[in-house]
Amino acid sequence: MSRLLAALDRHWFAPASLRDLALVRILAFGTQTFFFIFFPGGYLRSLEVHLSDPSLLAPPYRPIVVLKVLLLPWGGWGDVQPSVSFLAATLGVAIVAGVLATVGLYARVTMLLAAAANTLRVAHWNSYGDYHHSEGLMIIALNVLAVAPSAAVWSVDAARRRRAEPGARAEPAGGRDDMSVFARWPLRLMQWLIALTYLSAAYSKLRFGGLEWMNGYTMAYHFLGAGMREDREIAFFLATLPPWVHILPSVATVLLELTFFVAVLVPRTAWLYVLAGVCMHLSIYASMGIAFFQTILLYSVFIESLRRYWPRVLRPPLPRLNRGRVVRQAVGRA
């Protein structure tokens, strides 16, 4: 029993790089805020619908539990519907707090504010029956990062704190001060949530479609539906291919979803699963227009495994330096 507990402790709380955690913070909050500013999409469309005719929102408004909890200070438990001005203010908070959380200024407060505002936005949109699991994963990630030491390095707060210390550097140069036992659990938690999301998707396919989901006809049906819905010629073309052509990608998709947890348990395989996942999601977007960019972004939680075990063959070529020549040039310039 003690060995099991020790293994679990290493799995969740072995010292990990605060820089990895900070990188995920910058990518998550930065990208979420970027899309808020330049691609507001459904959120501003919901504001426009509220302004024009709230009755156009279908299906009817049924607030989910998370939204009810967040709206408790403004109306108690019930079917409280936020006003347009409240939603607009939430958008402003999400943008301002998101920018500050990205750069790490007053990070403890701004990360919490940005996470709460983003959670309210998604919860409000989901209360009309429009669910997107990739957004759900991102919202969980923002809240996890907000309570983790995500701004301990690579942040304005860290730079200000170190400059205030006598004789301290602006940033740690690496080594033990870059490691923390609290830096691993946020990344590990998100790794498991991604794996569980894929496992849930595979279970749904096999539970409701069985082996017939992989017979090729199901994939052709989805391509045809995407072609009609999005008017995509490539989807129409793929739908006309013989069903046996779709068998291999169908089987590969289910296998990837069923076994993605291996990337967490066996870090050496993470690069293979991440690469396969990126290819899968990009091919889905190219063929059917279904975007999973937030899921691709969240693959950054595997940064430690990727840095350690990414195959050298796939690494970008770096220029080889002639150290003797560099030293001679430096001496000559001196």
Backbone hydrogen bonds in HBPLUS format (Angstrom, degrees):
<---DONOR---> <-ACCEPTOR-->    atom                        ^
c    i                          cat <-CA-CA->   ^        H-A-AA   ^      H-
h    n   atom  resd res      DA  || num        DHA   H-A  angle D-A-AA Bond
n    s   type  num  typ     dist DA aas  dist angle  dist       angle   num
A0005-LEU N   A0001-MET O   2.99 MM   4  6.32 160.8  2.03 152.1 156.9     1
A0006-ALA N   A0002-SER O   2.91 MM   4  6.08 152.0  1.99 142.4 150.5     2
A0007-ALA N   A0003-ARG O   2.91 MM   4  6.11 151.5  1.99 142.8 150.4     3
A0008-LEU N   A0004-LEU O   2.92 MM   4  6.21 156.0  1.98 149.7 156.3     4
A0009-ASP N   A0005-LEU O   2.89 MM   4  6.08 152.7  1.96 143.9 151.7     5
A0010-ARG N   A0006-ALA O   2.96 MM   4  6.24 155.5  2.02 145.9 151.9     6
A0011-HIS N   A0007-ALA O   2.91 MM   4  6.09 152.7  1.98 143.7 152.0     7
A0012-TRP N   A0008-LEU O   3.04 MM   4  6.23 150.5  2.13 148.1 153.9     8
A0013-PHE N   A0009-ASP O   2.67 MM   4  5.39 155.4  1.72 148.1 156.6     9
A0014-ALA N   A0010-ARG O   3.26 MM   4  4.55 138.2  2.45 119.8 116.0    10
A0016-ALA N   A0180-SER O   2.99 MM 164  5.56 164.0  2.01 136.2 136.1    11
A0180-SER N   A0016-ALA O   2.94 MM 164  5.56 147.6  2.04 146.9 156.8    12
A0018-LEU N   A0178-ASP O   2.84 MM 160  5.67 173.7  1.85 160.8 162.4    13
A0022-ALA N   A0018-LEU O   2.87 MM   4  6.10 153.8  1.94 144.0 151.8    14
A0023-LEU N   A0019-ARG O   2.87 MM   4  6.04 151.7  1.95 144.4 151.7    15
A0024-VAL N   A0020-ASP O   3.13 MM   4  6.46 157.6  2.19 148.1 152.9    16
A0025-ARG N   A0021-LEU O   3.01 MM   4  6.32 152.6  2.09 145.3 153.3    17
A0026-ILE N   A0022-ALA O   2.95 MM   4  6.25 161.5  1.99 153.6 157.1    18
A0027-LEU N   A0023-LEU O   2.99 MM   4  6.23 163.9  2.02 151.9 156.3    19
A0028-ALA N   A0024-VAL O   2.83 MM   4  5.89 166.7  1.85 152.4 156.6    20
A0029-PHE N   A0025-ARG O   3.00 MM   4  5.94 156.4  2.05 151.9 155.9    21
A0030-GLY N   A0026-ILE O   2.91 MM   4  5.34 139.5  2.07 127.2 140.1    22
A0031-THR N   A0027-LEU O   2.96 MM   4  5.65 159.1  2.00 132.8 139.5    23
A0032-GLN N   A0028-ALA O   3.05 MM   4  6.07 164.8  2.07 147.9 152.9    24
A0033-THR N   A0029-PHE O   3.00 MM   4  6.04 159.6  2.04 144.9 150.4    25
A0034-PHE N   A0030-GLY O   2.88 MM   4  6.01 152.8  1.95 144.8 153.2    26
A0035-PHE N   A0031-THR O   2.96 MM   4  6.20 164.3  1.98 157.2 159.2    27
A0036-PHE N   A0032-GLN O   3.09 MM   4  6.25 143.0  2.23 136.3 146.9    28
A0037-ILE N   A0033-THR O   3.01 MM   4  6.28 152.8  2.09 149.7 155.3    29
A0038-PHE N   A0034-PHE O   2.95 MM   4  6.13 174.1  1.95 159.4 160.8    30
A0039-PHE N   A0035-PHE O   2.79 MM   4  4.67 139.4  1.95 117.7 130.1    31
A0045-ARG N   A0041-GLY O   3.15 MM   4  6.33 154.1  2.22 149.5 156.5    32
A0046-SER N   A0042-GLY O   2.89 MM   4  6.03 147.8  2.00 144.3 151.3    33
A0047-LEU N   A0043-TYR O   3.18 MM   4  6.58 145.6  2.30 138.9 148.2    34
A0048-GLU N   A0044-LEU O   2.92 MM   4  6.23 154.8  1.98 147.6 154.0    35
A0049-VAL N   A0045-ARG O   2.94 MM   4  6.22 153.6  2.01 147.3 154.4    36
A0050-HIS N   A0046-SER O   2.97 MM   4  6.19 157.0  2.02 144.3 150.5    37
A0051-LEU N   A0047-LEU O   2.93 MM   4  6.18 154.9  1.99 147.6 154.6    38
A0052-SER N   A0048-GLU O   2.92 MM   4  6.13 153.4  1.99 147.5 154.4    39
A0053-ASP N   A0049-VAL O   2.82 MM   4  5.64 141.9  1.96 147.9 157.3    40
A0056-LEU N   A0053-ASP O   2.95 MM   3  5.75 168.0  1.96 126.4 130.5    41
A0057-LEU N   A0054-PRO O   3.21 MM   3  5.86 165.3  2.23 116.3 120.5    42
A0062-ARG N   A0127-SER O   2.88 MM  65  5.11 176.5  1.88 155.2 155.6    43
A0068-LYS N   A0064-ILE O   3.09 MM   4  6.42 157.9  2.14 154.0 161.0    44
A0069-VAL N   A0065-VAL O   2.96 MM   4  6.27 156.5  2.02 155.4 161.2    45
A0070-LEU N   A0066-VAL O   3.07 MM   4  6.35 161.2  2.11 149.5 154.2    46
A0071-LEU N   A0067-LEU O   2.96 MM   4  6.11 142.7  2.10 147.0 157.0    47
A0072-LEU N   A0069-VAL O   3.28 MM   3  5.30 163.7  2.31 103.7 108.2    48
A0074-TRP N   A0071-LEU O   2.93 MM   3  5.37 149.2  2.03 114.9 124.7    49
A0075-GLY N   A0072-LEU O   3.39 MM   3  5.63 172.3  2.40 115.6 114.5    50
A0076-GLY N   A0072-LEU O   3.08 MM   4  4.47 159.5  2.13 128.5 129.1    51
A0087-LEU N   A0083-SER O   3.02 MM   4  6.31 158.5  2.06 148.6 154.1    52
A0088-ALA N   A0084-VAL O   2.87 MM   4  6.11 157.1  1.92 151.7 158.4    53
A0089-ALA N   A0085-SER O   2.92 MM   4  6.09 153.4  2.00 141.9 149.2    54
A0090-THR N   A0086-PHE O   2.92 MM   4  6.16 151.1  2.00 144.6 152.8    55
A0091-LEU N   A0087-LEU O   2.99 MM   4  6.29 149.6  2.08 143.7 151.5    56
A0092-GLY N   A0088-ALA O   3.04 MM   4  6.39 153.6  2.11 145.0 151.8    57
A0093-VAL N   A0089-ALA O   2.93 MM   4  6.23 159.0  1.97 152.7 157.9    58
A0094-ALA N   A0090-THR O   2.90 MM   4  6.10 159.5  1.95 148.3 154.1    59
A0095-ILE N   A0091-LEU O   3.04 MM   4  6.28 151.6  2.12 147.2 154.1    60
A0096-VAL N   A0092-GLY O   3.00 MM   4  6.17 178.0  2.00 158.5 158.5    61
A0097-ALA N   A0093-VAL O   2.85 MM   4  5.66 157.4  1.90 147.5 154.5    62
A0098-GLY N   A0094-ALA O   2.95 MM   4  5.56 138.3  2.13 121.6 133.7    63
A0099-VAL N   A0095-ILE O   3.00 MM   4  6.20 155.6  2.06 148.9 153.6    64
A0100-LEU N   A0096-VAL O   3.13 MM   4  6.42 167.1  2.15 152.1 155.3    65
A0101-ALA N   A0097-ALA O   2.80 MM   4  5.93 153.2  1.87 147.0 155.1    66
A0102-THR N   A0098-GLY O   2.95 MM   4  6.06 147.6  2.06 140.6 149.1    67
A0103-VAL N   A0099-VAL O   3.16 MM   4  6.50 159.8  2.20 151.4 155.0    68
A0104-GLY N   A0100-LEU O   2.82 MM   4  5.80 122.0  2.16 134.3 150.6    69
A0105-LEU N   A0100-LEU O   2.91 MM   5  5.17 161.4  1.95 146.5 149.8    70
A0156-VAL N   A0103-VAL O   2.99 MM  53  6.23 148.9  2.09 144.0 153.6    71
A0157-ASP N   A0104-GLY O   2.88 MM  53  5.91 154.5  1.94 152.0 153.6    72
A0109-VAL N   A0106-TYR O   3.17 MM   3  5.89 126.9  2.46 117.0 127.5    73
A0110-THR N   A0106-TYR O   2.96 MM   4  6.06 179.3  1.96 161.1 161.0    74
A0111-MET N   A0107-ALA O   2.84 MM   4  5.51 160.6  1.88 143.4 147.9    75
A0113-LEU N   A0109-VAL O   2.95 MM   4  6.25 159.4  1.99 153.5 159.8    76
A0114-ALA N   A0110-THR O   2.87 MM   4  5.94 163.7  1.89 146.3 151.1    77
A0115-ALA N   A0111-MET O   2.90 MM   4  5.97 159.4  1.94 145.2 151.3    78
A0116-ALA N   A0112-LEU O   2.93 MM   4  6.06 159.5  1.97 146.2 151.9    79
A0117-ALA N   A0113-LEU O   2.90 MM   4  6.07 164.4  1.93 151.8 156.1    80
A0118-ASN N   A0114-ALA O   2.98 MM   4  6.07 161.9  2.01 147.4 152.6    81
A0119-THR N   A0115-ALA O   2.90 MM   4  6.01 151.9  1.98 142.8 151.3    82
A0120-LEU N   A0116-ALA O   2.92 MM   4  6.15 159.5  1.96 150.0 155.0    83
A0121-ARG N   A0117-ALA O   2.99 MM   4  6.21 157.6  2.04 144.8 151.1    84
A0122-VAL N   A0118-ASN O   3.05 MM   4  6.28 171.8  2.06 154.3 154.8    85
A0123-ALA N   A0119-THR O   2.85 MM   4  5.93 162.1  1.88 151.1 157.2    86
A0124-HIS N   A0120-LEU O   2.83 MM   4  5.89 155.3  1.89 147.7 153.9    87
A0125-TRP N   A0121-ARG O   3.05 MM   4  6.31 162.2  2.08 149.0 153.8    88
A0126-ASN N   A0122-VAL O   2.82 MM   4  6.00 157.2  1.87 150.2 157.1    89
A0127-SER N   A0123-ALA O   3.05 MM   4  6.14 125.4  2.36 134.4 147.3    90
A0127-SER N   A0124-HIS O   3.14 MM   3  5.12 137.6  2.33  94.9 106.9    91
A0128-TYR N   A0125-TRP O   3.22 MM   3  5.83 165.4  2.25 113.9 117.6    92
A0129-GLY N   A0126-ASN O   2.92 MM   3  5.19 155.9  1.98 116.1 116.9    93
A0136-GLY N   A0132-HIS O   3.22 MM   4  6.59 150.2  2.32 142.9 151.7    94
A0137-LEU N   A0133-HIS O   3.09 MM   4  6.34 155.1  2.16 147.1 151.2    95
A0138-MET N   A0134-SER O   3.23 MM   4  6.49 156.9  2.29 141.5 147.3    96
A0139-ILE N   A0135-GLU O   2.92 MM   4  6.19 157.0  1.98 153.3 159.2    97
A0140-ILE N   A0136-GLY O   3.08 MM   4  6.33 161.7  2.11 150.1 154.4    98
A0141-ALA N   A0137-LEU O   2.95 MM   4  6.18 156.8  2.00 146.8 153.8    99
A0142-LEU N   A0138-MET O   2.92 MM   4  6.22 156.3  1.98 152.0 157.3   100
A0143-ASN N   A0139-ILE O   3.14 MM   4  6.42 160.5  2.18 150.1 154.6   101
A0144-VAL N   A0140-ILE O   2.91 MM   4  6.15 155.8  1.97 152.0 159.3   102
A0145-LEU N   A0141-ALA O   2.87 MM   4  6.05 165.7  1.89 154.9 158.5   103
A0146-ALA N   A0142-LEU O   3.00 MM   4  6.11 141.0  2.15 138.4 149.0   104
A0147-VAL N   A0144-VAL O   3.26 MM   3  5.59 140.8  2.42 104.0 113.4   105
A0148-ALA N   A0145-LEU O   3.29 MM   3  5.04 156.3  2.35  96.7 103.7   106
A0150-SER N   A0148-ALA O   2.73 MM   2  5.37 141.7  1.87 101.7  92.1   107
A0152-ALA N   A0149-PRO O   3.45 MM   3  5.50 161.4  2.49 109.4 108.1   108
A0159-ALA N   A0155-SER O   3.10 MM   4  6.39 159.3  2.15 146.7 152.1   109
A0160-ARG N   A0156-VAL O   2.89 MM   4  6.11 163.7  1.92 155.4 159.7   110
A0161-ARG N   A0157-ASP O   2.89 MM   4  6.04 157.8  1.94 148.1 154.8   111
A0162-ARG N   A0158-ALA O   3.00 MM   4  6.14 157.1  2.05 147.3 152.7   112
A0163-ARG N   A0159-ALA O   3.00 MM   4  6.14 151.0  2.08 145.2 153.2   113
A0164-ALA N   A0160-ARG O   3.12 MM   4  6.25 139.2  2.29 139.7 149.5   114
A0165-GLU N   A0162-ARG O   3.20 MM   3  5.19 146.1  2.32  96.1 105.8   115
A0168-ALA N   A0165-GLU O   3.21 MM   3  5.45 159.3  2.25 133.3 129.0   116
A0178-ASP N   A0175-GLY O   3.08 MM   3  5.60 158.5  2.12 115.4 122.0   117
A0179-MET N   A0176-ARG O   3.03 MM   3  5.26 166.9  2.04 115.0 117.5   118
A0183-ALA N   A0180-SER O   3.35 MM   3  5.35 167.2  2.37 103.9 105.9   119
A0188-ARG N   A0184-ARG O   2.86 MM   4  6.00 165.7  1.88 163.1 167.7   120
A0189-LEU N   A0185-TRP O   2.85 MM   4  5.84 158.2  1.89 146.9 152.4   121
A0190-MET N   A0186-PRO O   3.18 MM   4  6.39 159.8  2.22 143.2 147.8   122
A0191-GLN N   A0187-LEU O   2.95 MM   4  6.20 149.3  2.04 145.2 154.3   123
A0192-TRP N   A0188-ARG O   3.04 MM   4  6.34 160.7  2.08 152.6 156.0   124
A0193-LEU N   A0189-LEU O   2.98 MM   4  6.24 151.2  2.06 145.2 153.9   125
A0194-ILE N   A0190-MET O   2.95 MM   4  6.13 155.7  2.01 148.0 153.2   126
A0195-ALA N   A0191-GLN O   3.03 MM   4  6.31 162.1  2.07 147.6 152.7   127
A0196-LEU N   A0192-TRP O   2.82 MM   4  6.02 156.5  1.87 148.4 155.0   128
A0197-THR N   A0193-LEU O   2.90 MM   4  6.04 146.9  2.01 140.8 149.7   129
A0198-TYR N   A0194-ILE O   3.05 MM   4  6.38 160.9  2.09 152.6 156.4   130
A0199-LEU N   A0195-ALA O   2.91 MM   4  6.15 156.4  1.97 145.7 153.2   131
A0200-SER N   A0196-LEU O   2.84 MM   4  5.99 152.3  1.92 143.8 150.8   132
A0201-ALA N   A0197-THR O   3.00 MM   4  6.29 151.5  2.09 144.2 151.9   133
A0202-ALA N   A0198-TYR O   2.92 MM   4  6.22 158.5  1.96 153.5 158.8   134
A0203-TYR N   A0199-LEU O   2.90 MM   4  6.10 159.4  1.94 146.9 153.0   135
A0204-SER N   A0200-SER O   2.95 MM   4  6.15 156.3  2.01 145.9 152.0   136
A0205-LYS N   A0201-ALA O   3.07 MM   4  6.35 158.3  2.12 146.3 151.7   137
A0206-LEU N   A0202-ALA O   2.98 MM   4  6.24 168.9  1.99 156.9 159.2   138
A0207-ARG N   A0203-TYR O   2.67 MM   4  5.66 149.8  1.76 149.1 158.7   139
A0208-PHE N   A0204-SER O   3.07 MM   4  5.98 166.8  2.09 145.7 148.5   140
A0209-GLY N   A0205-LYS O   2.77 MM   4  5.32 138.8  1.94 134.5 146.9   141
A0210-GLY N   A0206-LEU O   3.00 MM   4  4.12 129.2  2.27  94.3 107.3   142
A0213-TRP N   A0210-GLY O   3.12 MM   3  5.83 160.5  2.16 114.8 120.0   143
A0214-MET N   A0211-LEU O   3.03 MM   3  5.63 154.5  2.10 113.3 120.3   144
A0215-ASN N   A0212-GLU O   3.12 MM   3  5.04 166.4  2.14 111.2 110.3   145
A0220-ALA N   A0216-GLY O   3.15 MM   4  6.34 159.5  2.20 143.7 149.5   146
A0221-TYR N   A0217-TYR O   2.87 MM   4  6.09 150.0  1.96 145.7 154.0   147
A0222-HIS N   A0218-THR O   3.04 MM   4  6.38 154.7  2.10 149.2 155.2   148
A0223-PHE N   A0219-MET O   2.96 MM   4  6.25 156.2  2.01 150.6 157.4   149
A0224-LEU N   A0220-ALA O   2.94 MM   4  6.16 157.2  1.99 147.5 153.6   150
A0225-GLY N   A0221-TYR O   2.92 MM   4  6.20 158.2  1.97 148.8 154.8   151
A0226-ALA N   A0222-HIS O   2.92 MM   4  6.12 158.7  1.96 148.8 154.2   152
A0227-GLY N   A0223-PHE O   2.88 MM   4  6.07 153.0  1.95 146.8 154.8   153
A0228-MET N   A0224-LEU O   3.02 MM   4  6.27 155.9  2.07 149.4 154.8   154
A0229-ARG N   A0225-GLY O   2.89 MM   4  5.98 155.2  1.95 145.4 153.2   155
A0230-GLU N   A0226-ALA O   2.79 MM   4  5.62 166.3  1.81 147.3 151.7   156
A0231-ASP N   A0227-GLY O   2.78 MM   4  4.84 120.8  2.14 122.6 133.9   157
A0236-PHE N   A0232-ARG O   3.20 MM   4  6.59 157.4  2.25 148.9 154.9   158
A0237-PHE N   A0233-GLU O   2.88 MM   4  6.16 156.5  1.94 151.6 158.5   159
A0238-LEU N   A0234-ILE O   2.95 MM   4  6.16 161.8  1.98 146.5 150.7   160
A0239-ALA N   A0235-ALA O   2.98 MM   4  6.16 144.8  2.11 143.4 153.1   161
A0240-THR N   A0237-PHE O   3.09 MM   3  5.34 140.0  2.26 101.8 112.9   162
A0241-LEU N   A0238-LEU O   3.30 MM   3  5.41 156.5  2.36 101.3 108.1   163
A0245-VAL N   A0242-PRO O   2.99 MM   3  5.73 154.5  2.06 122.7 129.7   164
A0246-HIS N   A0243-PRO O   3.00 MM   3  5.55 144.1  2.13 114.6 123.5   165
A0247-ILE N   A0244-TRP O   3.32 MM   3  5.24 158.9  2.37  98.8 105.0   166
A0250-SER N   A0246-HIS O   3.14 MM   4  6.11 148.0  2.25 140.3 149.5   167
A0251-VAL N   A0247-ILE O   2.93 MM   4  6.18 163.2  1.96 159.1 162.8   168
A0252-ALA N   A0248-LEU O   2.91 MM   4  6.08 162.4  1.94 154.3 159.8   169
A0253-THR N   A0249-PRO O   2.95 MM   4  6.00 151.0  2.04 139.1 146.0   170
A0254-VAL N   A0250-SER O   3.19 MM   4  6.48 164.7  2.22 150.2 152.9   171
A0255-LEU N   A0251-VAL O   2.95 MM   4  6.14 164.8  1.97 153.7 158.4   172
A0256-LEU N   A0252-ALA O   2.92 MM   4  6.03 156.9  1.97 145.0 151.4   173
A0257-GLU N   A0253-THR O   3.04 MM   4  6.28 161.6  2.07 149.3 154.0   174
A0258-LEU N   A0254-VAL O   2.86 MM   4  6.02 154.6  1.92 150.5 158.0   175
A0259-THR N   A0255-LEU O   3.03 MM   4  6.04 147.8  2.14 146.2 153.0   176
A0262-VAL N   A0259-THR O   2.97 MM   3  5.76 163.7  2.00 124.5 129.3   177
A0263-ALA N   A0260-PHE O   2.98 MM   3  5.70 148.8  2.08 118.5 125.6   178
A0264-VAL N   A0261-PHE O   2.99 MM   3  5.35 143.3  2.13 106.3 116.5   179
A0265-LEU N   A0261-PHE O   3.21 MM   4  6.60 159.5  2.25 151.0 156.1   180
A0266-VAL N   A0262-VAL O   2.72 MM   4  5.57 158.5  1.76 153.5 158.7   181
A0269-THR N   A0266-VAL O   2.91 MM   3  5.83 163.5  1.94 133.5 137.6   182
A0270-ALA N   A0267-PRO O   3.06 MM   3  5.19 160.5  2.10 108.6 114.8   183
A0272-LEU N   A0269-THR O   3.06 MM   3  5.44 123.4  2.39 107.2 120.8   184
A0273-TYR N   A0269-THR O   3.20 MM   4  6.57 161.2  2.24 157.7 162.7   185
A0274-VAL N   A0270-ALA O   2.82 MM   4  5.97 165.5  1.84 160.8 165.4   186
A0275-LEU N   A0271-TRP O   2.93 MM   4  5.94 160.3  1.97 141.4 147.4   187
A0276-ALA N   A0272-LEU O   2.94 MM   4  6.08 159.4  1.98 143.9 150.1   188
A0277-GLY N   A0273-TYR O   2.79 MM   4  5.92 156.1  1.85 145.7 152.9   189
A0278-VAL N   A0274-VAL O   2.92 MM   4  6.11 161.1  1.95 151.2 155.5   190
A0279-CYS N   A0275-LEU O   3.04 MM   4  6.24 165.3  2.06 149.1 153.1   191
A0280-MET N   A0276-ALA O   2.89 MM   4  6.08 155.9  1.95 147.2 154.3   192
A0281-HIS N   A0277-GLY O   2.96 MM   4  6.16 170.8  1.97 155.7 157.0   193
A0282-LEU N   A0278-VAL O   2.93 MM   4  6.03 162.0  1.97 152.4 157.9   194
A0283-SER N   A0279-CYS O   2.96 MM   4  6.00 153.5  2.03 143.4 150.5   195
A0284-ILE N   A0280-MET O   2.99 MM   4  6.23 150.9  2.07 146.0 154.3   196
A0285-TYR N   A0281-HIS O   2.97 MM   4  6.20 155.1  2.03 144.3 150.9   197
A0286-ALA N   A0282-LEU O   2.88 MM   4  6.07 160.2  1.92 146.4 152.1   198
A0287-SER N   A0283-SER O   2.97 MM   4  6.01 152.2  2.05 142.8 149.7   199
A0288-MET N   A0284-ILE O   2.78 MM   4  5.57 161.2  1.82 145.7 152.3   200
A0289-GLY N   A0285-TYR O   2.89 MM   4  4.28 137.9  2.07 113.4 121.2   201
A0295-THR N   A0292-PHE O   3.13 MM   3  5.37 122.8  2.48 100.9 114.4   202
A0296-ILE N   A0292-PHE O   3.11 MM   4  6.49 159.5  2.16 151.5 157.3   203
A0297-LEU N   A0293-PHE O   2.87 MM   4  6.11 155.9  1.93 147.5 154.3   204
A0298-LEU N   A0294-GLN O   2.99 MM   4  6.21 148.7  2.09 140.7 148.7   205
A0299-TYR N   A0296-ILE O   3.12 MM   3  5.35 151.7  2.20 103.2 111.9   206
A0300-SER N   A0297-LEU O   3.08 MM   3  6.01 165.8  2.10 121.5 125.3   207
A0301-VAL N   A0298-LEU O   3.08 MM   3  5.96 175.2  2.09 124.7 125.8   208
A0302-PHE N   A0299-TYR O   2.99 MM   3  5.81 166.9  2.00 123.8 127.3   209
A0303-ILE N   A0300-SER O   3.02 MM   3  5.20 143.4  2.16 120.5 119.3   210
A0306-LEU N   A0302-PHE O   2.94 MM   4  6.15 162.7  1.97 160.6 166.4   211
A0307-ARG N   A0303-ILE O   2.86 MM   4  5.96 158.8  1.90 148.6 154.3   212
A0308-ARG N   A0304-GLU O   3.11 MM   4  6.28 152.1  2.19 145.3 152.4   213
A0309-TYR N   A0305-SER O   2.92 MM   4  5.88 161.3  1.96 151.2 156.2   214
A0310-TRP N   A0306-LEU O   2.95 MM   4  5.00 136.4  2.15 137.3 137.4   215
A0314-LEU N   A0311-PRO O   3.06 MM   3  5.54 138.7  2.23 109.9 119.7   216
A0315-ARG N   A0312-ARG O   3.15 MM   3  5.09 153.6  2.23  99.5 107.5   217
A0325-ARG N   A0322-ASN O   2.98 MM   3  5.34 115.5  2.41 104.8 120.3   218
A0326-VAL N   A0322-ASN O   2.92 MM   4  6.24 158.5  1.96 157.1 164.3   219
A0327-VAL N   A0323-ARG O   2.90 MM   4  6.11 161.1  1.93 153.6 158.0   220
A0328-ARG N   A0324-GLY O   2.97 MM   4  6.19 161.5  2.01 147.2 152.3   221
A0329-GLN N   A0325-ARG O   2.91 MM   4  6.13 156.4  1.96 148.1 154.7   222
A0330-ALA N   A0326-VAL O   2.94 MM   4  6.15 155.1  2.01 145.8 152.8   223
A0331-VAL N   A0327-VAL O   2.90 MM   4  6.16 159.7  1.94 153.4 158.5   224
A0332-GLY N   A0328-ARG O   2.87 MM   4  6.06 156.1  1.93 145.8 152.7   225
A0333-ARG N   A0329-GLN O   2.93 MM   4  6.18 157.4  1.98 148.7 154.1   226
A0334-ALA N   A0330-ALA O   3.01 MM   4  6.25 144.0  2.14 140.5 150.6   227
